[in-house]
């Protein structure tokens, strides 16, 4: 039962136009003649209450932004989905408490960025969570609707005194543990590859909420046409990505391991991804019985020829690597035997409130900050490569002077080295991106220890 969108936990006095919702479909508006008369006498107009208004109120009280000003068509459609699903989720939770199923349902929103898309519509799913062991399963809208009608049937049988309990495979409140679930994903920015610079990153695996679920080691290494690694003296670095146009490049994508996967996902852990124009997913091997799986995955890519479309992909779009696994039975972190579903829900609510107070930011990484730091890292690598080239050139000049070689225009080369324009340009890029990253970290806009940020 909800009053004005909020759960009703005790006796409260009703006022004119208060909204009382029973289940998901029975909405009542309280009419108070005396208060209405006083309202009209004061010159105020009573608020017009509709079913959609009441459902939007419930969604707002659950933390969803239900304002329509400045919203796109996709946002309006998302709000309509929320208005439809919110009361159904409330009803499913009420039935779970009544039947003591010890599961709870909540709506989750999956952004297009979390699915590896630059733009698109946010997906609405319903997550069922086991309150005893923390296992969870995301359902699509249609999956939830199918199960919700079966829950209603169980409820009716329970109320009429008929046999209502079902075996697990027919129970809408049950899901098998061997279903694969998405643990989280990482976004790998590929800008460094457009300069043929190696990339080695230890990236946080983030779930749909942005919460960290471990780390994934990802490496992208330019290589020889046969897939072998470059030698110490081999350098394919280019000053500008356009220099790669119409050429052939080779590189290795490596996923050596993941670290810190939550214990409940330590079965069948593997990674999936699609690179560039791939229509089918590529996958690592599956690893079980460890929170620190070693995939030892390596794939050789040959792009021939390099097109502007490919360079745009490297510059603008991240590679999304998803980490999947199966849930396994784990020891309960706290005793729950004997607690009812209602008591477990109250306990979960108290714990969530405590976590929110201790960590008000929720621990979510900002995608723009991460992209900026990747650009910074790439610019620093380019500057380092340029410095290496300049040092080699300087050594060549010094050797030519020592040997008094006349074939080399020593004076002109010295003039180029003395200006070091390419190096200065790369250094300027590093400083600019460092300052931007520092500002992104400090809300007051002040830059603190930019040099430390580069290191």
N, C-alpha and C positions, 0 to 999 in steps of 0.2 A: 504494500500500500504506500502510495506517494502523496504528499501534500505539497502543492505548488512546486513539483519537481524534485522534492527532497524526501528521503525515506522517513516514514512516520514511526517514531520510536516510543511514543507515550501520548498521554492526553494533552491536547492543545485546543484552545477555543477557536472556532471557525468565524471568519468574517466574510462579508459579501464578496462574491466572485472568487473565493478560494476554490482551487482545483483539487479534487480527490480522485485518484486513479486506483482502481482495483484490477489487478492483473495487467493485461496489455490492451484491453479493448473497452473496459467499462470506466468511462470518465464521467464524473459528476461535478457540476458547478453549484456551489452553495449560494442560495438566494436568501438574503437577509433584508426583509422589507424595511425595517427601521433604519438600518445603515444606508440603504439605497435612498430613502427619503431624505436623510441628512446630507448625503452626497449631492443629490440634485438641488437641495435648498442652498447649498454652498456655491452653486454654479458650476460644479465639476461634472464632467461627462464620464459615466462608467465605462470601464475598459471592455472592448469587445473580445470575448474569449472563444476560441475555436479549438477543435481537436488538434490541429497542426500546431497551434500556438502552445498548447500544453505539452506536446511531444518535443517541440523545440526547447521548451523550458527544461525538460528532463535532460536533454542532450547538453544544454548549457551548464546545468548543475554538475554534469559529469566531466566538465573541462573542455568541451568542444566549442569552437567559435561558430556561433549560429547567426552572426550578423550578416546582412546581405549587401551592405553598401560596398561598392567597389569590387564585388566578387565576380569571377568569371562564370561562364555557363557550366564548366566542369565543377566549380565549387558549389554552385546551386544544386547540381545533381547529387553531389556528395552529401549535402545537407538533407536532401530528400531521402537518401538511403539511411542516414542516421535517424531521421524522424521515424522511418518505418521500423528499423531494427531495434532501437533503444527499448521500447516497451516489451518487445519479444524477448530480449536478453533479460530484462527484469523478471519477466514471467518464468523463463527457464531457471533463473536463480531461485525464485520462490518455490518452484516445484522440486528443485534439487534439495532445498532445505527441508521441505515437507517429507520427501521420500528418503531423506538422509543419505544422499548419494555421494556426499563429500567431494563434490566438484563445484567450481565456480566459473561463470562465463563473463567475458568482457569483450568489448569491441576494440579492434586494433586497426590502425590506419597505416597502410604501406605506401609510402611516397614513390613516385616514379624514379627518383634518384636512388632509392634503396633497391630498386629492381634493375638498376643499370641504365635507366633512361634519362635523357636530358630534360624532357618534358612529357606530359601526359596526365592522365587522370589518376588520382589517388585511389587505391583499392581498399575496399572495406572488407574486413574479415572478422570472424568471431573466434576467440581463443577459449578453449576449454582447459582448465587447469585443475589437476588433482591436488586437493588441499593437504593430503597426507604426505606425499613424496615430491611435490613440485613438478611432476611431469605435465607437459602441456602439448596441445595439438591445435594448430590453426585450421579453421574451416572456412571454405568459401561461403558466400551468402546463400547459395542454393543448397549446399550441404547442411548448413545450419537450419534452414527452413524445413528441409525434409526431416531432420532429427527433432525439431521443435514440435511438429505435428504428432510425432510418435511419443514425445514426452507428454503432450496433452492427453493422449489416449491412455497412457499409464496412469496419469493423475485421475482421470475419470473412473477407471477401474478401481483405483484405490479408494476413491470417495464412495463408490457404490458397493464396496465390500467384496469385490471380485478379485480373482487372482491377477495381480498387477506386475509382480517381479518377473523379469525375463532373464534368460541365460545371456552371458556376456556378449556373444556375437550378435544378439538381437537387441541388446540394451542400448538406447540412444545416448546414455551417459557413459559409455565405455568405448575405448579405442585401444587397439593392440600396441604394444611397445615396439614392435618391429617395423612400424611405419617410419619412413625416412622423414626427418624434419630439418628445416634450414636453421643451422646454428647461428650463422651470421655471414657477413661478406666483408671484403676489403676492396678499396678503390685504389688502383695502381695507375699513377699518372706517368705517361710514356714520353714526356717531352725530351728527356735525355737521349732517348733512342734516335730522335730526329737529328742529333748531333753525333750519333754513333759513339755515345758514352755509356759505359756499363752502369747498371742500376742494381743496387742491393738494398732492400728495405725490410725492416722488421715491423710489420703493420698490425695495428689493432683490429681484431675481428669484431665488428659491431653488429648487434641484432637490430630488429626493426625499431626498437626504442632508442638506439644509439648507445646502448650499454655494452661494455667490453666483455667479450666471451673468449679471450685468449689472444694470441698473436700468431701471425703467419709470416714465414720468411719467403720472400719473393726476389728472384734475381733475373735480370735481363742482360745478357752478355753478347755483344757483337762477336762473331766467330768466322772461321774460314768456311768456304763452300762445302767442305766435307763434314762440317759440324764440330771440328776440333777447335779448341780455344786458341786465341791469338797468342803469339810469343811476346816476350817482354819488349822487343823492338818493333813490333807491329802496332801501327796506330792508324785507325780509320777515321779519326776525328775530322769533322767538317766544320767550318766556321759558320755556315748558314745552312739550314735544312734544304733550301732550294738547290744546293749543290748535289743533292742525292737524286734529283729528278732524272727519270729515264735510266737510272743505273740499277744494278742488282745488289741487294744487301742480304746478309745472313746473320741470324742471331739465335740464341738459345733462351727459351723461357724455362726457368728452373723454379720448382717449389720444393725445397729440401725438407721442410718440416713445419709443424705447428707446435706451439707451446701453450700450456695453461688452459686446455679445453676443459670446460666444466665436467666433473666426474659423471654426471647423469647422461652425457652424450658420448661416452667412450666405447661405442660399438659402431663399426662400419663407417668410421670418419673418413671422408674423402673430399676433394675439391673439384668443382666444375667451373668451366668458363667458356666463353665464346670470344674468339679473337678476330677483330676487323670484320670481314664479310662472312665469317663462318655461320652456317645455318644449323649446324649440329654441335652439341656440347662436347667438349673434350674433358677428360676426367683423369685424376690421379688414381692410384690404387687405394683400396679401403684398408684401414688399419683399426684394430680393436684392442681393448683391454689396456689402454694407456691414455693419459691426459696430454702426453707429449708425443704424438704420432710422427714418425719419420716416413715421408712419402718418397723421397729420393727421385722426384719427378723431373724429367727434362724433355723438352720438345724442340726440335730444330725447325726454324721457319726460314723460308727463302721467299723474298718479295722481288719479283722480276716481271716488269720494271716497276720502279717506285713512281707512283703518280701523285698528283696534287691532292687527290682524294685521300690517299694513304697518309700523306704528311698532315693533312687537316685532322685526320683521326688521331695521330700521335700528339698533336698540339692541343686539341680541344676535348677529346673524349677519354675518360679513364677506362682501363680494363677492369671489369668486375669479376672477381673470383669469389664464388660462393663456397662456403664450408657446410657440408651436410653430415648427418650422422643419425644414429638410432639411440633412443633412450634406453637406459638400463636401470634395473632395480637397485636402489641405494638405501643405506640405513637412514632412518629418519634423524634429522638433526635435533629434534626435540620430541618428547613423547606426545603422541596425539591419540593413542588408544583410549577409547571411551568417550572422546569428545564428539559432540554432534556436529553436523554440518554448520548449523548456526553459530556454534561456539568456535569452530575453526575459522569461519568467515570473520567473526569479531576479532579473533587473534591475528589474522592476516591484516585486517584494517589497522590495528594498533601497530603492528610491525612496519607497515608501509608508511604510516604517519611518522614513526620514529626515524626511518630511513630518509624521508623527505626533509625532516628537520636537520639531520646530520649532513645531508648532501643536497641542498636546495637546488643545485644546478643540474642534478640528475646524471652528471658525468658524460654528457653528450659532446662529441667532437664536432667542431664547426667545419663543414666541408670546405668553405672558402679559405679558412686559415690553413688547412692541410694542403690545399692546392697551391697556395702562396709559398708555403715552406718547400714544396717540391720544386717550384720555379727557382727559389733561392738556391736549393741544393744543386740544381742543374746549372745555374749561372756560375756558382762557385766552381763546379767541376770544369766548366768551359774555361774559366779564368786559370785554373790550375794547369789544364792542358796547354793553354797558350803560353804559360810561363815555362813549361817544359820545352816547348818548341823554341822559345826565345833563348833558353839556356843552351840548347844544342847548337843553335845558330851562332851564339856567342863563342862557344867552344871551337866551332869550325873556323871562325874568324881569327881567334887567338892562335890556332894551329897554323893557319895560313900566314899570319904575320911572323910566327916563329920560323917557319920554313921559307919565308920571303917569296912566297908564291905570287906570281904576277898575273895569273889567269883569273884570279878572284878579285872583284872590285871591292877591296877592303874598305875604302873610304865611304863608299855608298852604303855598304852593309852596316858600317858603324853608325852612319846617320840614321838608318832605319831603327837600329837597336836603341839609340839614344832617345828617340821619341817614344817608342813602345806604345804606339797608338792602339793596337788591338788589345794589349794588356790593360791599358787604361779604360778602354770601353767596357771590357768584361768586368773590371773592378768597379766601375761606376754602376753597372747593372746589379752587382752583388750588394753594394751599399744601398741602392734604391730599394731593392726587395727586402733587405734587412730592416730598413726603417719602416716599411709597410708592415712587415710581420711583427715588429716590435709594437707598433701602434695597435695592431689587431689584438695583441695580448694585453695591452694596458688600456682600459676603458677611459682613463683620463687623458689619453692622447700623447703622453710624454714618452720619449724614447729613452730607455735605460740600458746601458751597456750593449750597444749595437755590435761591438766587436765580439762580445761573448756570444751573441746570437748567431754570428757567422760560424764561429768555432763549433 
